[in-house]
Amino acid sequence: MDEVNSTLSRSPGRVTSGDGTRIAYERRGEGQPVILVGGALCTAETEAPLADLLAPRFSVVTYDRRGRGGSGDTGPYTVEREIDDLAALADAVGGRVMVHGTSSGGALALAAAGAGLPIDRLSVYEPPFSAEPGACRTYAAHRRRLTGLLDRGQRAAALELFLADAMPPGALAGMRGGAEWPRLEAVAHTLAYDHAVLGDGAVPAKCLRRVHARVLVVDGGASPAWMRRAAHHVSTALPHGRHRTLTGQTHQVAPHVLAPALEEFFGEE
């Protein structure tokens, strides 16, 4: 990997979104542009390992979603503003693009495609919608708790609430006080943005029917059953969707396992 990375051209940049917010990005490699949209708490740096694996074939763009890293943050937040961010980025790197979104970044990418952004092909990994009975009530209650904590400025508590649902029992205790904790706490306010992107938490069939691009929906064979069912529902709701499972993978998918699937999909004639 170090040998490959040393040959890649990397160029940082900034684009201005429709509301004046400056969005920081980095572009590496040459070829057709592929934009990577990170999930909750992720930044351009988080997406770098996957970008490095794809860059020998594509021009891969990673970026800090608004409120994170080197990007600005203009309030009040709306999903439409995040879609505008992605539109400005797509325009800056070539107009028509391919996009991959992970977790809630996948939900954002699907919303952008449904809103008419010029996306030729789209892949998503486990957008965290749910098709389970009663899931919307549970999601609404969780969202109220999290946004309440954030409204009171309690970022650490909001971060703990989010991670407690996303991590194995006992793992959270090991993270508190760790080197990564300050970075996560600094972007914890954007957890409310990811919740907004997910709407009521249900698979957004109406929006998905407006997506005209070919879409690859990927899940992990070792992920929770509800998440895999949701991925299947997303793929069947899309006019041009297909589904693929990566054996042995969880929601924290390994870049070296995901990259070949994306390279195959984005490279199809």
Backbone hydrogen bonds, N-H to C=O, Kabsch-Sander energy under -0.5 kcal/mol:
donor,donor_aa,acceptor,acceptor_aa,energy
5,N,1,M,-3.0
6,S,2,D,-1.7
7,T,3,E,-0.6
7,T,4,V,-1.5
8,L,4,V,-0.5
8,L,5,N,-1.1
11,S,27,R,-3.0
13,G,25,Y,-2.4
15,V,23,I,-2.1
17,S,15,V,-0.6
17,S,21,T,-3.2
20,G,17,S,-2.0
23,I,15,V,-3.1
24,A,22,R,-0.5
25,Y,13,G,-2.6
26,E,62,T,-2.7
27,R,11,S,-2.4
28,R,60,V,-2.2
29,G,9,S,-1.5
30,E,55,A,-0.7
34,V,59,S,-2.5
35,I,98,M,-2.7
36,L,61,V,-2.9
37,V,35,I,-0.5
37,V,100,H,-3.0
38,G,36,L,-0.6
42,C,39,G,-1.9
47,E,43,T,-1.3
48,A,44,A,-0.5
48,A,45,E,-1.0
51,A,47,E,-2.3
52,D,48,A,-2.7
53,L,49,P,-1.3
54,L,50,L,-1.6
55,A,51,A,-2.1
57,R,54,L,-1.8
58,F,54,L,-2.1
59,S,32,Q,-2.1
60,V,28,R,-2.5
60,V,58,F,-1.0
61,V,34,V,-3.0
62,T,26,E,-2.5
62,T,60,V,-0.5
63,Y,36,L,-0.6
64,D,24,A,-2.3
65,R,63,Y,-0.8
67,G,72,G,-2.2
68,R,65,R,-1.6
71,S,68,R,-2.4
72,G,22,R,-3.1
75,G,73,D,-0.5
82,E,78,T,-1.3
83,I,79,V,-2.2
84,D,80,E,-2.2
85,D,81,R,-1.8
86,L,82,E,-1.8
87,A,83,I,-2.3
88,A,84,D,-2.6
89,L,85,D,-2.1
90,A,86,L,-2.6
91,D,87,A,-2.4
92,A,88,A,-1.7
93,V,89,L,-1.5
94,G,90,A,-0.6
94,G,91,D,-0.5
95,G,90,A,-2.7
96,R,94,G,-1.6
97,V,118,P,-2.0
98,M,33,P,-2.0
99,V,121,R,-2.2
100,H,35,I,-2.7
101,G,123,S,-2.3
102,T,37,V,-2.2
103,S,125,Y,-2.9
105,G,102,T,-2.3
106,G,103,S,-1.1
107,A,103,S,-1.3
108,L,104,S,-2.1
109,A,105,G,-2.2
110,L,106,G,-2.3
111,A,107,A,-2.1
112,A,108,L,-2.4
113,A,109,A,-2.4
114,G,110,L,-2.5
115,A,111,A,-1.4
116,G,113,A,-1.3
117,L,112,A,-2.1
119,I,117,L,-2.5
120,D,97,V,-2.9
120,D,118,P,-0.6
121,R,97,V,-0.6
122,L,214,R,-2.4
123,S,99,V,-2.4
124,V,216,L,-2.5
125,Y,101,G,-2.4
126,E,124,V,-0.6
126,E,218,V,-2.4
129,F,127,P,-2.2
130,S,201,G,-1.9
135,A,132,E,-1.8
138,T,134,G,-1.7
139,Y,135,A,-2.8
140,A,136,C,-2.5
141,A,137,R,-2.0
142,H,138,T,-2.2
143,R,139,Y,-2.7
144,R,140,A,-2.2
145,R,141,A,-2.0
146,L,142,H,-2.6
147,T,143,R,-2.8
148,G,144,R,-2.0
149,L,145,R,-1.9
150,L,146,L,-2.3
151,D,147,T,-2.7
152,R,148,G,-1.2
153,G,150,L,-1.8
154,Q,149,L,-2.8
155,R,153,G,-1.5
158,A,154,Q,-2.1
159,L,155,R,-2.7
160,E,156,A,-2.3
161,L,157,A,-2.3
162,F,158,A,-2.3
163,L,159,L,-2.8
164,A,160,E,-2.3
165,D,161,L,-0.9
165,D,162,F,-0.7
166,A,162,F,-0.8
167,M,163,L,-1.6
171,A,168,P,-1.9
172,L,168,P,-0.5
174,G,170,G,-0.8
175,M,171,A,-0.7
175,M,172,L,-1.1
176,R,172,L,-1.6
178,G,175,M,-2.7
181,W,178,G,-0.8
184,L,180,E,-2.0
185,E,181,W,-2.7
186,A,182,P,-1.8
187,V,183,R,-0.9
187,V,184,L,-0.7
188,A,185,E,-0.9
190,T,187,V,-1.7
191,L,188,A,-1.9
192,A,189,H,-1.1
194,D,190,T,-1.8
195,H,191,L,-1.9
196,A,192,A,-1.8
197,V,193,Y,-2.1
198,L,194,D,-1.3
199,G,196,A,-1.5
201,G,198,L,-2.5
203,V,130,S,-0.9
205,A,203,V,-2.0
208,L,204,P,-2.5
209,R,205,A,-1.9
210,R,207,C,-1.5
211,V,208,L,-1.7
212,H,210,R,-0.7
214,R,120,D,-1.1
215,V,240,H,-2.5
216,L,122,L,-2.3
217,V,215,V,-0.6
217,V,242,R,-3.0
218,V,124,V,-3.0
218,V,216,L,-0.6
219,D,244,R,-2.1
221,G,246,L,-2.6
222,A,249,Q,-2.6
223,S,220,G,-1.6
228,R,224,P,-1.8
229,R,225,A,-2.4
230,A,226,W,-2.0
231,A,227,M,-2.0
232,H,228,R,-2.0
233,H,229,R,-2.4
234,V,230,A,-2.6
235,S,231,A,-2.3
236,T,232,H,-2.1
237,A,233,H,-1.6
238,L,234,V,-1.1
241,G,238,L,-1.0
242,R,215,V,-1.8
244,R,217,V,-2.3
246,L,219,D,-2.9
247,T,245,T,-0.8
249,Q,246,L,-1.8
253,V,251,H,-1.5
257,V,254,A,-1.5
258,L,254,A,-2.2
259,A,255,P,-2.8
261,A,257,V,-0.7
261,A,258,L,-0.5
262,L,258,L,-1.9
263,E,259,A,-2.9
264,E,260,P,-2.2
265,F,261,A,-2.0
266,F,262,L,-3.2
267,G,263,E,-1.4
268,E,265,F,-1.1
